Amino acid sequence: MILVIALLALVAWATIATVIELRRDGYHPTPTDWNRVGGRDVHQRAESGHGYR
């Protein structure tokens, strides 16, 4: 029974710590800085890699 209580306490601590770290980290998508991407022109249009007939 002591092991079950210890395991539940560890799960609770890990869940709370994960939520706190995700909020502190700024968990959100970051826009791509296309100036830092090598070998690609910013104004270049995407081309299809498949040739359909």
mmCIF entry with sequence, helices, sheets and N, C-alpha, C, O atoms, coordinates in Angstrom:
data_MODEL
# 
_entry.id   MODEL 
# 
_entity.id                         1 
_entity.type                       polymer 
_entity.pdbx_number_of_molecules   1 
# 
_entity_poly.entity_id                      1 
_entity_poly.type                           'polypeptide(L)' 
_entity_poly.nstd_linkage                   no 
_entity_poly.nstd_monomer                   no 
_entity_poly.pdbx_seq_one_letter_code       MILVIALLALVAWATIATVIELRRDGYHPTPTDWNRVGGRDVHQRAESGHGYR 
_entity_poly.pdbx_seq_one_letter_code_can   MILVIALLALVAWATIATVIELRRDGYHPTPTDWNRVGGRDVHQRAESGHGYR 
_entity_poly.pdbx_strand_id                 A 
# 
loop_
_entity_poly_seq.entity_id 
_entity_poly_seq.num 
_entity_poly_seq.mon_id 
_entity_poly_seq.hetero 
1 1  MET n 
1 2  ILE n 
1 3  LEU n 
1 4  VAL n 
1 5  ILE n 
1 6  ALA n 
1 7  LEU n 
1 8  LEU n 
1 9  ALA n 
1 10 LEU n 
1 11 VAL n 
1 12 ALA n 
1 13 TRP n 
1 14 ALA n 
1 15 THR n 
1 16 ILE n 
1 17 ALA n 
1 18 THR n 
1 19 VAL n 
1 20 ILE n 
1 21 GLU n 
1 22 LEU n 
1 23 ARG n 
1 24 ARG n 
1 25 ASP n 
1 26 GLY n 
1 27 TYR n 
1 28 HIS n 
1 29 PRO n 
1 30 THR n 
1 31 PRO n 
1 32 THR n 
1 33 ASP n 
1 34 TRP n 
1 35 ASN n 
1 36 ARG n 
1 37 VAL n 
1 38 GLY n 
1 39 GLY n 
1 40 ARG n 
1 41 ASP n 
1 42 VAL n 
1 43 HIS n 
1 44 GLN n 
1 45 ARG n 
1 46 ALA n 
1 47 GLU n 
1 48 SER n 
1 49 GLY n 
1 50 HIS n 
1 51 GLY n 
1 52 TYR n 
1 53 ARG n 
# 
_struct_asym.id          A 
_struct_asym.entity_id   1 
# 
loop_
_struct_conf.conf_type_id 
_struct_conf.id 
_struct_conf.pdbx_PDB_helix_id 
_struct_conf.beg_label_comp_id 
_struct_conf.beg_label_asym_id 
_struct_conf.beg_label_seq_id 
_struct_conf.pdbx_beg_PDB_ins_code 
_struct_conf.end_label_comp_id 
_struct_conf.end_label_asym_id 
_struct_conf.end_label_seq_id 
_struct_conf.pdbx_end_PDB_ins_code 
_struct_conf.beg_auth_comp_id 
_struct_conf.beg_auth_asym_id 
_struct_conf.beg_auth_seq_id 
_struct_conf.end_auth_comp_id 
_struct_conf.end_auth_asym_id 
_struct_conf.end_auth_seq_id 
_struct_conf.pdbx_PDB_helix_class 
_struct_conf.details 
_struct_conf.pdbx_PDB_helix_length 
HELX_P HELX_P1 AA1 ILE A 2  ? ASP A 25 ? ILE A 2  ASP A 25 1 ? 24 
HELX_P HELX_P2 AA2 TRP A 34 ? ARG A 36 ? TRP A 34 ARG A 36 5 ? 3  
# 
_struct_conf_type.id          HELX_P 
_struct_conf_type.criteria    ? 
_struct_conf_type.reference   ? 
# 
loop_
_atom_site.group_PDB 
_atom_site.id 
_atom_site.type_symbol 
_atom_site.label_atom_id 
_atom_site.label_alt_id 
_atom_site.label_comp_id 
_atom_site.label_asym_id 
_atom_site.label_entity_id 
_atom_site.label_seq_id 
_atom_site.pdbx_PDB_ins_code 
_atom_site.Cartn_x 
_atom_site.Cartn_y 
_atom_site.Cartn_z 
_atom_site.occupancy 
_atom_site.B_iso_or_equiv 
_atom_site.pdbx_formal_charge 
_atom_site.auth_seq_id 
_atom_site.auth_comp_id 
_atom_site.auth_asym_id 
_atom_site.auth_atom_id 
_atom_site.pdbx_PDB_model_num 
ATOM 1   N N  . MET A 1 1  ? 0.824  -1.203 0.000   1.00 0.00 ? 1  MET A N  1 
ATOM 2   C CA . MET A 1 1  ? 0.000  0.000  0.000   1.00 0.00 ? 1  MET A CA 1 
ATOM 3   C C  . MET A 1 1  ? 0.865  1.263  0.000   1.00 0.00 ? 1  MET A C  1 
ATOM 4   O O  . MET A 1 1  ? 0.525  2.271  -0.620  1.00 0.00 ? 1  MET A O  1 
ATOM 5   N N  . ILE A 1 2  ? 1.976  1.181  0.703   1.00 0.00 ? 2  ILE A N  1 
ATOM 6   C CA . ILE A 1 2  ? 2.882  2.340  0.745   1.00 0.00 ? 2  ILE A CA 1 
ATOM 7   C C  . ILE A 1 2  ? 3.454  2.608  -0.651  1.00 0.00 ? 2  ILE A C  1 
ATOM 8   O O  . ILE A 1 2  ? 3.623  3.762  -1.044  1.00 0.00 ? 2  ILE A O  1 
ATOM 9   N N  . LEU A 1 3  ? 3.748  1.547  -1.391  1.00 0.00 ? 3  LEU A N  1 
ATOM 10  C CA . LEU A 1 3  ? 4.281  1.731  -2.744  1.00 0.00 ? 3  LEU A CA 1 
ATOM 11  C C  . LEU A 1 3  ? 3.251  2.374  -3.677  1.00 0.00 ? 3  LEU A C  1 
ATOM 12  O O  . LEU A 1 3  ? 3.600  3.179  -4.540  1.00 0.00 ? 3  LEU A O  1 
ATOM 13  N N  . VAL A 1 4  ? 1.980  2.009  -3.494  1.00 0.00 ? 4  VAL A N  1 
ATOM 14  C CA . VAL A 1 4  ? 0.929  2.599  -4.323  1.00 0.00 ? 4  VAL A CA 1 
ATOM 15  C C  . VAL A 1 4  ? 0.796  4.086  -4.026  1.00 0.00 ? 4  VAL A C  1 
ATOM 16  O O  . VAL A 1 4  ? 0.660  4.893  -4.946  1.00 0.00 ? 4  VAL A O  1 
ATOM 17  N N  . ILE A 1 5  ? 0.834  4.449  -2.767  1.00 0.00 ? 5  ILE A N  1 
ATOM 18  C CA . ILE A 1 5  ? 0.749  5.871  -2.384  1.00 0.00 ? 5  ILE A CA 1 
ATOM 19  C C  . ILE A 1 5  ? 1.963  6.626  -2.908  1.00 0.00 ? 5  ILE A C  1 
ATOM 20  O O  . ILE A 1 5  ? 1.827  7.741  -3.414  1.00 0.00 ? 5  ILE A O  1 
ATOM 21  N N  . ALA A 1 6  ? 3.147  6.034  -2.794  1.00 0.00 ? 6  ALA A N  1 
ATOM 22  C CA . ALA A 1 6  ? 4.362  6.689  -3.297  1.00 0.00 ? 6  ALA A CA 1 
ATOM 23  C C  . ALA A 1 6  ? 4.291  6.856  -4.815  1.00 0.00 ? 6  ALA A C  1 
ATOM 24  O O  . ALA A 1 6  ? 4.694  7.890  -5.348  1.00 0.00 ? 6  ALA A O  1 
ATOM 25  N N  . LEU A 1 7  ? 3.781  5.844  -5.507  1.00 0.00 ? 7  LEU A N  1 
ATOM 26  C CA . LEU A 1 7  ? 3.656  5.935  -6.963  1.00 0.00 ? 7  LEU A CA 1 
ATOM 27  C C  . LEU A 1 7  ? 2.650  7.012  -7.360  1.00 0.00 ? 7  LEU A C  1 
ATOM 28  O O  . LEU A 1 7  ? 2.908  7.768  -8.297  1.00 0.00 ? 7  LEU A O  1 
ATOM 29  N N  . LEU A 1 8  ? 1.521  7.100  -6.678  1.00 0.00 ? 8  LEU A N  1 
ATOM 30  C CA . LEU A 1 8  ? 0.537  8.140  -6.972  1.00 0.00 ? 8  LEU A CA 1 
ATOM 31  C C  . LEU A 1 8  ? 1.098  9.538  -6.691  1.00 0.00 ? 8  LEU A C  1 
ATOM 32  O O  . LEU A 1 8  ? 0.835  10.479 -7.440  1.00 0.00 ? 8  LEU A O  1 
ATOM 33  N N  . ALA A 1 9  ? 1.863  9.666  -5.620  1.00 0.00 ? 9  ALA A N  1 
ATOM 34  C CA . ALA A 1 9  ? 2.490  10.953 -5.317  1.00 0.00 ? 9  ALA A CA 1 
ATOM 35  C C  . ALA A 1 9  ? 3.491  11.337 -6.408  1.00 0.00 ? 9  ALA A C  1 
ATOM 36  O O  . ALA A 1 9  ? 3.568  12.501 -6.803  1.00 0.00 ? 9  ALA A O  1 
ATOM 37  N N  . LEU A 1 10 ? 4.251  10.364 -6.889  1.00 0.00 ? 10 LEU A N  1 
ATOM 38  C CA . LEU A 1 10 ? 5.220  10.628 -7.948  1.00 0.00 ? 10 LEU A CA 1 
ATOM 39  C C  . LEU A 1 10 ? 4.521  11.022 -9.248  1.00 0.00 ? 10 LEU A C  1 
ATOM 40  O O  . LEU A 1 10 ? 4.987  11.922 -9.946  1.00 0.00 ? 10 LEU A O  1 
ATOM 41  N N  . VAL A 1 11 ? 3.423  10.370 -9.582  1.00 0.00 ? 11 VAL A N  1 
ATOM 42  C CA . VAL A 1 11 ? 2.658  10.704 -10.788 1.00 0.00 ? 11 VAL A CA 1 
ATOM 43  C C  . VAL A 1 11 ? 2.079  12.111 -10.674 1.00 0.00 ? 11 VAL A C  1 
ATOM 44  O O  . VAL A 1 11 ? 2.127  12.884 -11.631 1.00 0.00 ? 11 VAL A O  1 
ATOM 45  N N  . ALA A 1 12 ? 1.541  12.439 -9.521  1.00 0.00 ? 12 ALA A N  1 
ATOM 46  C CA . ALA A 1 12 ? 0.976  13.785 -9.312  1.00 0.00 ? 12 ALA A CA 1 
ATOM 47  C C  . ALA A 1 12 ? 2.061  14.843 -9.435  1.00 0.00 ? 12 ALA A C  1 
ATOM 48  O O  . ALA A 1 12 ? 1.856  15.872 -10.080 1.00 0.00 ? 12 ALA A O  1 
ATOM 49  N N  . TRP A 1 13 ? 3.219  14.597 -8.819  1.00 0.00 ? 13 TRP A N  1 
ATOM 50  C CA . TRP A 1 13 ? 4.322  15.552 -8.879  1.00 0.00 ? 13 TRP A CA 1 
ATOM 51  C C  . TRP A 1 13 ? 4.800  15.735 -10.320 1.00 0.00 ? 13 TRP A C  1 
ATOM 52  O O  . TRP A 1 13 ? 5.061  16.860 -10.746 1.00 0.00 ? 13 TRP A O  1 
ATOM 53  N N  . ALA A 1 14 ? 4.916  14.646 -11.066 1.00 0.00 ? 14 ALA A N  1 
ATOM 54  C CA . ALA A 1 14 ? 5.388  14.736 -12.450 1.00 0.00 ? 14 ALA A CA 1 
ATOM 55  C C  . ALA A 1 14 ? 4.385  15.478 -13.328 1.00 0.00 ? 14 ALA A C  1 
ATOM 56  O O  . ALA A 1 14 ? 4.782  16.257 -14.194 1.00 0.00 ? 14 ALA A O  1 
ATOM 57  N N  . THR A 1 15 ? 3.099  15.247 -13.115 1.00 0.00 ? 15 THR A N  1 
ATOM 58  C CA . THR A 1 15 ? 2.071  15.932 -13.909 1.00 0.00 ? 15 THR A CA 1 
ATOM 59  C C  . THR A 1 15 ? 2.087  17.426 -13.648 1.00 0.00 ? 15 THR A C  1 
ATOM 60  O O  . THR A 1 15 ? 2.052  18.229 -14.580 1.00 0.00 ? 15 THR A O  1 
ATOM 61  N N  . ILE A 1 16 ? 2.140  17.792 -12.390 1.00 0.00 ? 16 ILE A N  1 
ATOM 62  C CA . ILE A 1 16 ? 2.166  19.220 -12.030 1.00 0.00 ? 16 ILE A CA 1 
ATOM 63  C C  . ILE A 1 16 ? 3.439  19.884 -12.552 1.00 0.00 ? 16 ILE A C  1 
ATOM 64  O O  . ILE A 1 16 ? 3.384  20.995 -13.078 1.00 0.00 ? 16 ILE A O  1 
ATOM 65  N N  . ALA A 1 17 ? 4.577  19.219 -12.412 1.00 0.00 ? 17 ALA A N  1 
ATOM 66  C CA . ALA A 1 17 ? 5.839  19.784 -12.892 1.00 0.00 ? 17 ALA A CA 1 
ATOM 67  C C  . ALA A 1 17 ? 5.827  19.952 -14.408 1.00 0.00 ? 17 ALA A C  1 
ATOM 68  O O  . ALA A 1 17 ? 6.366  20.930 -14.925 1.00 0.00 ? 17 ALA A O  1 
ATOM 69  N N  . THR A 1 18 ? 5.218  19.007 -15.125 1.00 0.00 ? 18 THR A N  1 
ATOM 70  C CA . THR A 1 18 ? 5.133  19.112 -16.584 1.00 0.00 ? 18 THR A CA 1 
ATOM 71  C C  . THR A 1 18 ? 4.287  20.302 -17.008 1.00 0.00 ? 18 THR A C  1 
ATOM 72  O O  . THR A 1 18 ? 4.673  21.051 -17.906 1.00 0.00 ? 18 THR A O  1 
ATOM 73  N N  . VAL A 1 19 ? 3.142  20.480 -16.371 1.00 0.00 ? 19 VAL A N  1 
ATOM 74  C CA . VAL A 1 19 ? 2.271  21.611 -16.699 1.00 0.00 ? 19 VAL A CA 1 
ATOM 75  C C  . VAL A 1 19 ? 2.979  22.930 -16.411 1.00 0.00 ? 19 VAL A C  1 
ATOM 76  O O  . VAL A 1 19 ? 2.912  23.859 -17.216 1.00 0.00 ? 19 VAL A O  1 
ATOM 77  N N  . ILE A 1 20 ? 3.649  23.017 -15.283 1.00 0.00 ? 20 ILE A N  1 
ATOM 78  C CA . ILE A 1 20 ? 4.357  24.256 -14.929 1.00 0.00 ? 20 ILE A CA 1 
ATOM 79  C C  . ILE A 1 20 ? 5.465  24.545 -15.931 1.00 0.00 ? 20 ILE A C  1 
ATOM 80  O O  . ILE A 1 20 ? 5.623  25.689 -16.357 1.00 0.00 ? 20 ILE A O  1 
ATOM 81  N N  . GLU A 1 21 ? 6.233  23.534 -16.314 1.00 0.00 ? 21 GLU A N  1 
ATOM 82  C CA . GLU A 1 21 ? 7.328  23.751 -17.261 1.00 0.00 ? 21 GLU A CA 1 
ATOM 83  C C  . GLU A 1 21 ? 6.828  24.114 -18.653 1.00 0.00 ? 21 GLU A C  1 
ATOM 84  O O  . GLU A 1 21 ? 7.442  24.933 -19.335 1.00 0.00 ? 21 GLU A O  1 
ATOM 85  N N  . LEU A 1 22 ? 5.723  23.516 -19.080 1.00 0.00 ? 22 LEU A N  1 
ATOM 86  C CA . LEU A 1 22 ? 5.181  23.878 -20.388 1.00 0.00 ? 22 LEU A CA 1 
ATOM 87  C C  . LEU A 1 22 ? 4.674  25.309 -20.405 1.00 0.00 ? 22 LEU A C  1 
ATOM 88  O O  . LEU A 1 22 ? 4.834  26.005 -21.407 1.00 0.00 ? 22 LEU A O  1 
ATOM 89  N N  . ARG A 1 23 ? 4.080  25.751 -19.339 1.00 0.00 ? 23 ARG A N  1 
ATOM 90  C CA . ARG A 1 23 ? 3.611  27.146 -19.291 1.00 0.00 ? 23 ARG A CA 1 
ATOM 91  C C  . ARG A 1 23 ? 4.786  28.103 -19.198 1.00 0.00 ? 23 ARG A C  1 
ATOM 92  O O  . ARG A 1 23 ? 4.743  29.185 -19.784 1.00 0.00 ? 23 ARG A O  1 
ATOM 93  N N  . ARG A 1 24 ? 5.819  27.735 -18.486 1.00 0.00 ? 24 ARG A N  1 
ATOM 94  C CA . ARG A 1 24 ? 6.987  28.595 -18.329 1.00 0.00 ? 24 ARG A CA 1 
ATOM 95  C C  . ARG A 1 24 ? 7.799  28.660 -19.612 1.00 0.00 ? 24 ARG A C  1 
ATOM 96  O O  . ARG A 1 24 ? 8.429  29.677 -19.905 1.00 0.00 ? 24 ARG A O  1 
ATOM 97  N N  . ASP A 1 25 ? 7.785  27.567 -20.382 1.00 0.00 ? 25 ASP A N  1 
ATOM 98  C CA . ASP A 1 25 ? 8.574  27.477 -21.604 1.00 0.00 ? 25 ASP A CA 1 
ATOM 99  C C  . ASP A 1 25 ? 7.960  28.285 -22.740 1.00 0.00 ? 25 ASP A C  1 
ATOM 100 O O  . ASP A 1 25 ? 8.650  28.575 -23.717 1.00 0.00 ? 25 ASP A O  1 
ATOM 101 N N  . GLY A 1 26 ? 6.717  28.650 -22.647 1.00 0.00 ? 26 GLY A N  1 
ATOM 102 C CA . GLY A 1 26 ? 6.068  29.354 -23.738 1.00 0.00 ? 26 GLY A CA 1 
ATOM 103 C C  . GLY A 1 26 ? 5.690  28.386 -24.830 1.00 0.00 ? 26 GLY A C  1 
ATOM 104 O O  . GLY A 1 26 ? 6.045  28.582 -25.992 1.00 0.00 ? 26 GLY A O  1 
ATOM 105 N N  . TYR A 1 27 ? 4.983  27.356 -24.472 1.00 0.00 ? 27 TYR A N  1 
ATOM 106 C CA . TYR A 1 27 ? 4.623  26.280 -25.400 1.00 0.00 ? 27 TYR A CA 1 
ATOM 107 C C  . TYR A 1 27 ? 3.624  26.796 -26.427 1.00 0.00 ? 27 TYR A C  1 
ATOM 108 O O  . TYR A 1 27 ? 2.420  26.828 -26.172 1.00 0.00 ? 27 TYR A O  1 
ATOM 109 N N  . HIS A 1 28 ? 4.129  27.197 -27.583 1.00 0.00 ? 28 HIS A N  1 
ATOM 110 C CA . HIS A 1 28 ? 3.297  27.672 -28.679 1.00 0.00 ? 28 HIS A CA 1 
ATOM 111 C C  . HIS A 1 28 ? 4.103  27.600 -29.961 1.00 0.00 ? 28 HIS A C  1 
ATOM 112 O O  . HIS A 1 28 ? 5.333  27.620 -29.917 1.00 0.00 ? 28 HIS A O  1 
ATOM 113 N N  . PRO A 1 29 ? 3.436  27.517 -31.098 1.00 0.00 ? 29 PRO A N  1 
ATOM 114 C CA . PRO A 1 29 ? 4.159  27.464 -32.359 1.00 0.00 ? 29 PRO A CA 1 
ATOM 115 C C  . PRO A 1 29 ? 4.912  28.762 -32.637 1.00 0.00 ? 29 PRO A C  1 
ATOM 116 O O  . PRO A 1 29 ? 4.421  29.852 -32.343 1.00 0.00 ? 29 PRO A O  1 
ATOM 117 N N  . THR A 1 30 ? 6.088  28.634 -33.198 1.00 0.00 ? 30 THR A N  1 
ATOM 118 C CA . THR A 1 30 ? 6.911  29.788 -33.525 1.00 0.00 ? 30 THR A CA 1 
ATOM 119 C C  . THR A 1 30 ? 6.953  29.937 -35.037 1.00 0.00 ? 30 THR A C  1 
ATOM 120 O O  . THR A 1 30 ? 7.227  28.962 -35.736 1.00 0.00 ? 30 THR A O  1 
ATOM 121 N N  . PRO A 1 31 ? 6.689  31.129 -35.561 1.00 0.00 ? 31 PRO A N  1 
ATOM 122 C CA . PRO A 1 31 ? 6.739  31.306 -37.003 1.00 0.00 ? 31 PRO A CA 1 
ATOM 123 C C  . PRO A 1 31 ? 8.156  31.081 -37.539 1.00 0.00 ? 31 PRO A C  1 
ATOM 124 O O  . PRO A 1 31 ? 9.140  31.390 -36.868 1.00 0.00 ? 31 PRO A O  1 
ATOM 125 N N  . THR A 1 32 ? 8.243  30.548 -38.738 1.00 0.00 ? 32 THR A N  1 
ATOM 126 C CA . THR A 1 32 ? 9.533  30.267 -39.360 1.00 0.00 ? 32 THR A CA 1 
ATOM 127 C C  . THR A 1 32 ? 10.149 31.548 -39.892 1.00 0.00 ? 32 THR A C  1 
ATOM 128 O O  . THR A 1 32 ? 9.486  32.334 -40.569 1.00 0.00 ? 32 THR A O  1 
ATOM 129 N N  . ASP A 1 33 ? 11.423 31.752 -39.581 1.00 0.00 ? 33 ASP A N  1 
ATOM 130 C CA . ASP A 1 33 ? 12.168 32.875 -40.134 1.00 0.00 ? 33 ASP A CA 1 
ATOM 131 C C  . ASP A 1 33 ? 12.784 32.402 -41.444 1.00 0.00 ? 33 ASP A C  1 
ATOM 132 O O  . ASP A 1 33 ? 13.825 31.744 -41.440 1.00 0.00 ? 33 ASP A O  1 
ATOM 133 N N  . TRP A 1 34 ? 12.149 32.733 -42.561 1.00 0.00 ? 34 TRP A N  1 
ATOM 134 C CA . TRP A 1 34 ? 12.578 32.231 -43.857 1.00 0.00 ? 34 TRP A CA 1 
ATOM 135 C C  . TRP A 1 34 ? 13.924 32.789 -44.280 1.00 0.00 ? 34 TRP A C  1 
ATOM 136 O O  . TRP A 1 34 ? 14.536 32.258 -45.206 1.00 0.00 ? 34 TRP A O  1 
ATOM 137 N N  . ASN A 1 35 ? 14.403 33.837 -43.634 1.00 0.00 ? 35 ASN A N  1 
ATOM 138 C CA . ASN A 1 35 ? 15.728 34.369 -43.962 1.00 0.00 ? 35 ASN A CA 1 
ATOM 139 C C  . ASN A 1 35 ? 16.833 33.429 -43.487 1.00 0.00 ? 35 ASN A C  1 
ATOM 140 O O  . ASN A 1 35 ? 17.947 33.484 -44.008 1.00 0.00 ? 35 ASN A O  1 
ATOM 141 N N  . ARG A 1 36 ? 16.550 32.579 -42.521 1.00 0.00 ? 36 ARG A N  1 
ATOM 142 C CA . ARG A 1 36 ? 17.562 31.678 -41.971 1.00 0.00 ? 36 ARG A CA 1 
ATOM 143 C C  . ARG A 1 36 ? 17.552 30.317 -42.649 1.00 0.00 ? 36 ARG A C  1 
ATOM 144 O O  . ARG A 1 36 ? 18.436 29.501 -42.387 1.00 0.00 ? 36 ARG A O  1 
ATOM 145 N N  . VAL A 1 37 ? 16.589 30.051 -43.505 1.00 0.00 ? 37 VAL A N  1 
ATOM 146 C CA . VAL A 1 37 ? 16.503 28.767 -44.189 1.00 0.00 ? 37 VAL A CA 1 
ATOM 147 C C  . VAL A 1 37 ? 17.392 28.826 -45.421 1.00 0.00 ? 37 VAL A C  1 
ATOM 148 O O  . VAL A 1 37 ? 17.189 29.666 -46.298 1.00 0.00 ? 37 VAL A O  1 
ATOM 149 N N  . GLY A 1 38 ? 18.368 27.945 -45.491 1.00 0.00 ? 38 GLY A N  1 
ATOM 150 C CA . GLY A 1 38 ? 19.338 27.983 -46.579 1.00 0.00 ? 38 GLY A CA 1 
ATOM 151 C C  . GLY A 1 38 ? 18.809 27.353 -47.855 1.00 0.00 ? 38 GLY A C  1 
ATOM 152 O O  . GLY A 1 38 ? 18.036 26.395 -47.817 1.00 0.00 ? 38 GLY A O  1 
ATOM 153 N N  . GLY A 1 39 ? 19.232 27.897 -48.974 1.00 0.00 ? 39 GLY A N  1 
ATOM 154 C CA . GLY A 1 39 ? 18.923 27.312 -50.265 1.00 0.00 ? 39 GLY A CA 1 
ATOM 155 C C  . GLY A 1 39 ? 17.512 27.526 -50.737 1.00 0.00 ? 39 GLY A C  1 
ATOM 156 O O  . GLY A 1 39 ? 17.040 26.796 -51.609 1.00 0.00 ? 39 GLY A O  1 
ATOM 157 N N  . ARG A 1 40 ? 16.824 28.498 -50.193 1.00 0.00 ? 40 ARG A N  1 
ATOM 158 C CA . ARG A 1 40 ? 15.439 28.736 -50.610 1.00 0.00 ? 40 ARG A CA 1 
ATOM 159 C C  . ARG A 1 40 ? 15.192 30.239 -50.649 1.00 0.00 ? 40 ARG A C  1 
ATOM 160 O O  . ARG A 1 40 ? 15.480 30.967 -49.699 1.00 0.00 ? 40 ARG A O  1 
ATOM 161 N N  . ASP A 1 41 ? 14.650 30.675 -51.779 1.00 0.00 ? 41 ASP A N  1 
ATOM 162 C CA . ASP A 1 41 ? 14.286 32.074 -51.929 1.00 0.00 ? 41 ASP A CA 1 
ATOM 163 C C  . ASP A 1 41 ? 12.953 32.305 -51.231 1.00 0.00 ? 41 ASP A C  1 
ATOM 164 O O  . ASP A 1 41 ? 12.051 31.472 -51.321 1.00 0.00 ? 41 ASP A O  1 
ATOM 165 N N  . VAL A 1 42 ? 12.826 33.409 -50.552 1.00 0.00 ? 42 VAL A N  1 
ATOM 166 C CA . VAL A 1 42 ? 11.597 33.701 -49.812 1.00 0.00 ? 42 VAL A CA 1 
ATOM 167 C C  . VAL A 1 42 ? 10.403 33.786 -50.757 1.00 0.00 ? 42 VAL A C  1 
ATOM 168 O O  . VAL A 1 42 ? 9.298  33.376 -50.400 1.00 0.00 ? 42 VAL A O  1 
ATOM 169 N N  . HIS A 1 43 ? 10.616 34.307 -51.939 1.00 0.00 ? 43 HIS A N  1 
ATOM 170 C CA . HIS A 1 43 ? 9.519  34.520 -52.869 1.00 0.00 ? 43 HIS A CA 1 
ATOM 171 C C  . HIS A 1 43 ? 9.323  33.347 -53.830 1.00 0.00 ? 43 HIS A C  1 
ATOM 172 O O  . HIS A 1 43 ? 8.484  33.412 -54.729 1.00 0.00 ? 43 HIS A O  1 
ATOM 173 N N  . GLN A 1 44 ? 10.083 32.293 -53.643 1.00 0.00 ? 44 GLN A N  1 
ATOM 174 C CA . GLN A 1 44 ? 9.951  31.121 -54.512 1.00 0.00 ? 44 GLN A CA 1 
ATOM 175 C C  . GLN A 1 44 ? 8.652  30.395 -54.195 1.00 0.00 ? 44 GLN A C  1 
ATOM 176 O O  . GLN A 1 44 ? 8.319  30.175 -53.031 1.00 0.00 ? 44 GLN A O  1 
ATOM 177 N N  . ARG A 1 45 ? 7.934  30.031 -55.225 1.00 0.00 ? 45 ARG A N  1 
ATOM 178 C CA . ARG A 1 45 ? 6.660  29.336 -55.031 1.00 0.00 ? 45 ARG A CA 1 
ATOM 179 C C  . ARG A 1 45 ? 6.904  27.845 -54.962 1.00 0.00 ? 45 ARG A C  1 
ATOM 180 O O  . ARG A 1 45 ? 7.824  27.324 -55.593 1.00 0.00 ? 45 ARG A O  1 
ATOM 181 N N  . ALA A 1 46 ? 6.087  27.171 -54.203 1.00 0.00 ? 46 ALA A N  1 
ATOM 182 C CA . ALA A 1 46 ? 6.200  25.720 -54.073 1.00 0.00 ? 46 ALA A CA 1 
ATOM 183 C C  . ALA A 1 46 ? 5.813  25.048 -55.384 1.00 0.00 ? 46 ALA A C  1 
ATOM 184 O O  . ALA A 1 46 ? 4.885  25.478 -56.069 1.00 0.00 ? 46 ALA A O  1 
ATOM 185 N N  . GLU A 1 47 ? 6.529  24.004 -55.715 1.00 0.00 ? 47 GLU A N  1 
ATOM 186 C CA . GLU A 1 47 ? 6.234  23.255 -56.920 1.00 0.00 ? 47 GLU A CA 1 
ATOM 187 C C  . GLU A 1 47 ? 5.867  21.825 -56.525 1.00 0.00 ? 47 GLU A C  1 
ATOM 188 O O  . GLU A 1 47 ? 6.401  21.270 -55.565 1.00 0.00 ? 47 GLU A O  1 
ATOM 189 N N  . SER A 1 48 ? 4.969  21.261 -57.268 1.00 0.00 ? 48 SER A N  1 
ATOM 190 C CA . SER A 1 48 ? 4.554  19.898 -57.011 1.00 0.00 ? 48 SER A CA 1 
ATOM 191 C C  . SER A 1 48 ? 5.652  18.937 -57.419 1.00 0.00 ? 48 SER A C  1 
ATOM 192 O O  . SER A 1 48 ? 6.280  19.126 -58.460 1.00 0.00 ? 48 SER A O  1 
ATOM 193 N N  . GLY A 1 49 ? 5.897  17.907 -56.615 1.00 0.00 ? 49 GLY A N  1 
ATOM 194 C CA . GLY A 1 49 ? 6.905  16.920 -56.940 1.00 0.00 ? 49 GLY A CA 1 
ATOM 195 C C  . GLY A 1 49 ? 6.350  15.757 -57.720 1.00 0.00 ? 49 GLY A C  1 
ATOM 196 O O  . GLY A 1 49 ? 7.095  14.847 -58.084 1.00 0.00 ? 49 GLY A O  1 
ATOM 197 N N  . HIS A 1 50 ? 5.061  15.762 -57.987 1.00 0.00 ? 50 HIS A N  1 
ATOM 198 C CA . HIS A 1 50 ? 4.416  14.667 -58.700 1.00 0.00 ? 50 HIS A CA 1 
ATOM 199 C C  . HIS A 1 50 ? 3.976  15.158 -60.081 1.00 0.00 ? 50 HIS A C  1 
ATOM 200 O O  . HIS A 1 50 ? 3.468  16.269 -60.236 1.00 0.00 ? 50 HIS A O  1 
ATOM 201 N N  . GLY A 1 51 ? 4.182  14.311 -61.055 1.00 0.00 ? 51 GLY A N  1 
ATOM 202 C CA . GLY A 1 51 ? 3.716  14.652 -62.393 1.00 0.00 ? 51 GLY A CA 1 
ATOM 203 C C  . GLY A 1 51 ? 2.506  13.797 -62.741 1.00 0.00 ? 51 GLY A C  1 
ATOM 204 O O  . GLY A 1 51 ? 2.641  12.607 -63.025 1.00 0.00 ? 51 GLY A O  1 
ATOM 205 N N  . TYR A 1 52 ? 1.362  14.384 -62.718 1.00 0.00 ? 52 TYR A N  1 
ATOM 206 C CA . TYR A 1 52 ? 0.136  13.658 -63.056 1.00 0.00 ? 52 TYR A CA 1 
ATOM 207 C C  . TYR A 1 52 ? -0.187 13.837 -64.520 1.00 0.00 ? 52 TYR A C  1 
ATOM 208 O O  . TYR A 1 52 ? -0.013 14.920 -65.079 1.00 0.00 ? 52 TYR A O  1 
ATOM 209 N N  . ARG A 1 53 ? -0.658 12.774 -65.136 1.00 0.00 ? 53 ARG A N  1 
ATOM 210 C CA . ARG A 1 53 ? -0.981 12.847 -66.560 1.00 0.00 ? 53 ARG A CA 1 
ATOM 211 C C  . ARG A 1 53 ? -2.460 12.724 -66.750 1.00 0.00 ? 53 ARG A C  1 
ATOM 212 O O  . ARG A 1 53 ? -2.942 12.762 -67.882 1.00 0.00 ? 53 ARG A O  1 
# 
